[in-house]
Amino acid sequence: MLTIILQYSLSPQFTPALKRLIDSAVVEKIFIVHNGDYNGLFLKCEAVKMDPFTSGKSLNWLLSRIKTKYFILLSHAQDIKINQADLLRMLNVAEQTGAGLTYADYYDSKSGNRYEHPLNEYQLGSIRDNFDFGHLLLFCSSAVKRALKRYGKIEHVDMAGLYDLRLKVTIDHRVFHIQEYLYSKAKAEVRGSGEKIFDYVDPSKHRIQKEMELIATKHLKRIGAYLKPRFRKVPSYTLPFPVEASVVIPVRNRLNTIAEAVKSVLEQKTDFSLNCIVIDNYSTDGTTQLLQHIAEKNEMVKHQIPPRTDLGIGGCWNEALFSPHCGRYIVQLDSDDLYSRPEALQIIIDEFHRNNYAMVIGSYQLVNLKLEEIPPGIIDHKEWTPGNGRNNALRINGLGAPRAFNTALLRELGGIPNVSYGEDYAVALRISHQYQIGRIFEPLYLCRRWDGNTDAGLSIETTNRNDHYKDTLRTIEILSRQQAQGNVR
């Protein structure tokens, strides 16, 4: 019933893993993809010298030669342990559900210990190229053939071939997630969540990212969710504002960094009026008293404690947004970060004045607590283009910082979701649906990375919850686009 496609590895564990698969009665054929360094001869196996199976050319060749009802794409085969019963379980579930793509939870194995690695449910908005299916993807061969016949063969790409395949299959076929731990993988990733979040803006991966953007854009066109580069004009609001711009700092328990953050606002040199609204979300470490002292000495600082005790970062933003102190433009600053230069706010507001944008996003530099640059350095999101930025935004996990908004428009749109992760992404997607976002590609902001960052060292459960939320935001945006264009599926 089953063909397996895997990549050869020089690891001494490769051959034992391969033999376990050969011994399985449900496995009929195994394609071993290699670059010329493999010469093994085993029953059921065919060694194929070609590019990795992320390549469109390689995938098209392999798919044309599959004769079984199902096939598995297996990454890191040398580190995977799965028995015949679990392979049968995956095949039976695929049969029962009629899924085009089936995947399962697994265990991470490290130093003799086993850790559960649950995965997220796939949904319409799970179109990011780093969606975690685990290391074993089971495809229905007939579903793949139908998808490729309807939507075309895999694109001629080097690294985005598998991404193209799964997007085409998932348009018309069910994706089923088996919430059972059906295999184990050794050598779990050792990098923390705070490091991995910057993978997609690594300059060395620019060519790969352009491939992924091409695939994602074509997918959005197929499902009726692509937006052409036509934008609404931002309304001319006549509301009076107390100042031209307000910097908003939501804070909870940042005694060691908040004073420097506020100071970086007060040191800004501008030709417009400015204030700093600090929303103190019930700090318990002395942050409140410190902010009271700063506000007493400088009338530019507006220290507010919200009446509600259940606010996330987005809810704190709304406290500032709808405050009578809020300026015509509202600009972000996190409580452990700094503006990189005294002209940062002037550059941002000038961009609004020149182009009447609904939102402006700058660039930032990653630094440690000593303000020394750390990899990958400057995060400028140069993948953004005026013509396709809002479509590509559905593929990636963020749009950058610092973020600034037209206050009246943001109020009209209902403000920001009351969550503490993805709130900025949510509002950026909402705005970009109709309005143009301005970009500044020079660093204006120092993003300090340390163990206290809210996205550092997250558990797999928290990471999954965050990723699921952003996938849900993408689902909402895609459905909104489809409805607007009369393409509801």
Backbone hydrogen bonds, N-H to C=O, Kabsch-Sander energy under -0.5 kcal/mol:
donor,donor_aa,acceptor,acceptor_aa,energy
2,L,26,V,-1.5
3,T,70,Y,-1.7
4,I,29,K,-2.5
5,I,72,I,-3.0
6,L,31,F,-2.4
7,Q,74,L,-0.7
8,Y,33,V,-3.1
14,F,11,S,-1.9
17,A,13,Q,-1.9
18,L,14,F,-2.7
19,K,15,T,-2.6
20,R,16,P,-1.7
21,L,17,A,-1.5
22,I,18,L,-2.5
23,D,19,K,-2.2
24,S,21,L,-1.1
27,V,24,S,-1.1
28,E,2,L,-3.1
28,E,26,V,-0.6
29,K,2,L,-1.4
30,I,44,K,-2.4
31,F,4,I,-2.9
32,I,30,I,-0.6
32,I,46,E,-2.5
33,V,6,L,-2.8
33,V,31,F,-0.7
34,H,48,V,-2.4
45,C,42,F,-1.6
46,E,30,I,-2.7
48,V,32,I,-3.1
50,M,34,H,-2.3
50,M,48,V,-0.8
55,S,52,P,-2.4
56,G,157,V,-3.1
59,L,55,S,-2.6
60,N,56,G,-2.6
61,W,57,K,-1.8
62,L,58,S,-2.6
63,L,59,L,-3.1
64,S,60,N,-1.5
65,R,62,L,-1.4
66,I,63,L,-1.0
70,Y,1,M,-1.9
71,F,139,F,-2.1
72,I,3,T,-2.7
73,L,137,L,-2.3
74,L,5,I,-2.7
74,L,72,I,-0.6
75,S,73,L,-0.6
75,S,135,H,-1.9
79,D,76,H,-2.1
80,I,77,A,-1.3
81,K,184,S,-2.3
87,L,83,N,-1.9
88,L,84,Q,-2.7
89,R,85,A,-2.0
90,M,86,D,-2.1
91,L,87,L,-2.3
92,N,88,L,-2.9
93,V,89,R,-2.3
94,A,90,M,-2.4
95,E,91,L,-2.3
96,Q,92,N,-2.8
97,T,93,V,-2.4
98,G,94,A,-1.6
99,A,94,A,-0.8
100,G,174,R,-2.4
101,L,174,R,-1.6
102,T,138,L,-2.7
103,Y,176,F,-2.2
105,D,178,I,-1.7
105,D,180,E,-0.7
106,Y,117,H,-1.6
107,Y,183,Y,-2.6
108,D,115,Y,-3.2
109,S,185,K,-3.2
110,K,108,D,-0.5
110,K,113,N,-2.5
113,N,110,K,-2.3
115,Y,108,D,-3.1
117,H,106,Y,-2.4
126,S,123,Q,-2.3
127,I,125,G,-1.5
129,D,395,R,-0.7
131,F,128,R,-1.3
133,F,131,F,-0.9
137,L,73,L,-2.1
138,L,102,T,-2.6
138,L,136,L,-0.6
139,F,71,F,-3.1
139,F,137,L,-0.6
140,C,100,G,-2.1
141,S,69,K,-2.5
141,S,139,F,-0.6
142,S,69,K,-0.5
144,V,140,C,-2.0
145,K,141,S,-2.3
146,R,142,S,-2.3
147,A,143,A,-2.4
148,L,144,V,-2.6
149,K,145,K,-2.0
150,R,146,R,-2.2
151,Y,147,A,-3.0
152,G,148,L,-1.5
157,V,155,E,-2.0
161,G,54,T,-2.9
164,D,160,A,-2.2
165,L,161,G,-2.4
166,R,162,L,-2.5
167,L,163,Y,-1.9
168,K,164,D,-2.2
169,V,165,L,-2.4
170,T,166,R,-2.2
171,I,167,L,-0.6
171,I,168,K,-0.7
172,D,168,K,-0.6
172,D,169,V,-0.6
173,H,169,V,-1.0
176,F,101,L,-2.7
176,F,174,R,-0.5
178,I,103,Y,-3.2
178,I,176,F,-0.6
179,Q,177,H,-0.7
180,E,178,I,-1.9
182,L,105,D,-1.9
182,L,180,E,-1.2
184,S,81,K,-2.1
185,K,107,Y,-2.8
186,A,79,D,-2.2
187,K,109,S,-1.0
195,E,192,G,-1.4
196,K,192,G,-1.9
197,I,193,S,-1.4
198,F,195,E,-1.5
199,D,196,K,-1.9
201,V,198,F,-1.4
202,D,199,D,-1.5
205,K,202,D,-2.3
206,H,203,P,-1.6
209,Q,205,K,-2.4
210,K,206,H,-2.0
211,E,207,R,-1.7
212,M,208,I,-2.5
213,E,209,Q,-2.5
214,L,210,K,-2.1
215,I,211,E,-2.1
216,A,212,M,-2.7
217,T,213,E,-2.7
218,K,214,L,-2.0
219,H,215,I,-2.0
220,L,216,A,-2.4
221,K,217,T,-1.8
222,R,218,K,-2.0
223,I,219,H,-2.0
224,G,221,K,-0.9
225,A,220,L,-3.2
226,Y,220,L,-0.8
228,K,226,Y,-0.5
230,R,228,K,-2.9
232,R,434,Q,-3.2
237,Y,235,P,-1.0
244,E,273,S,-0.6
245,A,273,S,-1.4
246,S,329,Y,-2.6
247,V,275,N,-2.3
248,V,246,S,-0.5
248,V,331,V,-3.1
249,I,277,I,-2.4
251,V,279,I,-2.5
257,T,254,R,-1.3
258,I,254,R,-2.6
261,A,257,T,-1.8
262,V,258,I,-2.6
263,K,259,A,-2.4
264,S,260,E,-2.0
265,V,261,A,-0.9
265,V,262,V,-0.8
266,L,262,V,-2.3
267,E,263,K,-1.6
268,Q,265,V,-1.9
269,K,342,P,-2.7
270,T,268,Q,-0.7
275,N,245,A,-1.6
276,C,300,M,-2.9
277,I,247,V,-2.7
278,V,276,C,-0.7
278,V,302,K,-2.5
279,I,249,I,-1.5
279,I,277,I,-0.6
280,D,278,V,-0.9
280,D,304,Q,-2.9
281,N,251,V,-3.1
281,N,279,I,-0.9
282,Y,280,D,-1.9
290,L,286,G,-2.1
291,L,287,T,-2.5
292,Q,288,T,-2.3
293,H,289,Q,-2.0
294,I,290,L,-2.2
295,A,291,L,-2.9
296,E,292,Q,-1.9
297,K,293,H,-1.1
298,N,294,I,-1.1
301,V,298,N,-1.7
302,K,276,C,-3.2
302,K,300,M,-0.6
303,H,301,V,-0.7
304,Q,278,V,-2.9
304,Q,302,K,-0.7
314,G,419,V,-2.9
316,C,312,G,-2.0
317,W,313,I,-2.2
318,N,314,G,-1.9
319,E,315,G,-1.5
320,A,316,C,-1.5
321,L,317,W,-3.0
322,F,318,N,-2.5
323,S,320,A,-1.2
326,C,323,S,-1.5
328,R,243,V,-1.7
329,Y,244,E,-1.7
330,I,405,F,-2.2
331,V,246,S,-3.1
332,Q,403,R,-2.7
333,L,248,V,-1.5
335,S,250,P,-0.6
337,D,334,D,-1.7
338,L,446,L,-1.9
340,S,444,L,-1.9
344,A,341,R,-1.5
347,I,343,E,-2.3
348,I,344,A,-1.9
349,I,345,L,-2.7
350,D,346,Q,-2.4
351,E,347,I,-1.3
352,F,348,I,-1.4
353,H,349,I,-2.3
354,R,350,D,-2.2
355,N,351,E,-1.7
356,N,352,F,-2.7
358,A,436,Q,-1.5
359,M,436,Q,-0.7
360,V,404,A,-2.2
361,I,438,G,-2.6
362,G,402,P,-2.6
363,S,442,E,-0.9
364,Y,379,I,-1.9
365,Q,445,Y,-2.7
366,L,377,G,-2.4
367,V,447,C,-2.5
368,N,372,E,-2.0
371,L,368,N,-2.2
374,I,366,L,-2.0
377,G,374,I,-2.2
378,I,376,P,-0.5
379,I,364,Y,-3.5
380,D,378,I,-0.7
384,W,381,H,-2.0
389,G,385,T,-2.6
391,N,388,N,-0.7
392,N,388,N,-2.6
393,A,389,G,-1.6
394,L,391,N,-1.5
395,R,392,N,-1.9
396,I,392,N,-1.1
404,A,360,V,-2.1
405,F,330,I,-2.5
406,N,358,A,-2.1
407,T,328,R,-2.2
407,T,405,F,-0.8
410,L,406,N,-2.5
411,R,407,T,-2.5
412,E,408,A,-2.1
413,L,409,L,-2.0
414,G,411,R,-1.5
415,G,410,L,-2.4
419,V,417,P,-2.1
426,A,422,G,-2.5
427,V,423,E,-1.7
428,A,424,D,-1.9
429,L,425,Y,-2.3
430,R,426,A,-2.0
431,I,427,V,-2.5
432,S,428,A,-2.7
433,H,429,L,-1.3
434,Q,431,I,-1.4
435,Y,431,I,-3.1
438,G,359,M,-3.0
440,I,361,I,-2.3
444,L,363,S,-2.9
445,Y,363,S,-0.7
446,L,338,L,-3.6
447,C,365,Q,-2.6
447,C,445,Y,-0.6
448,R,446,L,-0.8
449,R,367,V,-3.1
449,R,447,C,-0.5
453,N,450,W,-2.1
456,A,453,N,-1.6
463,T,459,S,-2.7
464,N,460,I,-2.4
465,R,461,E,-2.1
466,N,462,T,-2.6
467,D,463,T,-2.8
468,H,464,N,-2.9
469,Y,465,R,-2.0
470,K,466,N,-2.0
471,D,467,D,-2.4
472,T,468,H,-2.3
473,L,469,Y,-2.1
474,R,470,K,-2.0
475,T,471,D,-2.2
476,I,472,T,-2.5
477,E,473,L,-2.2
478,I,474,R,-2.9
479,L,475,T,-2.7
480,S,476,I,-2.3
481,R,477,E,-2.4
482,Q,478,I,-2.7
483,Q,479,L,-2.6
484,A,480,S,-2.3
485,Q,481,R,-1.7
486,G,483,Q,-1.1
487,N,482,Q,-3.8
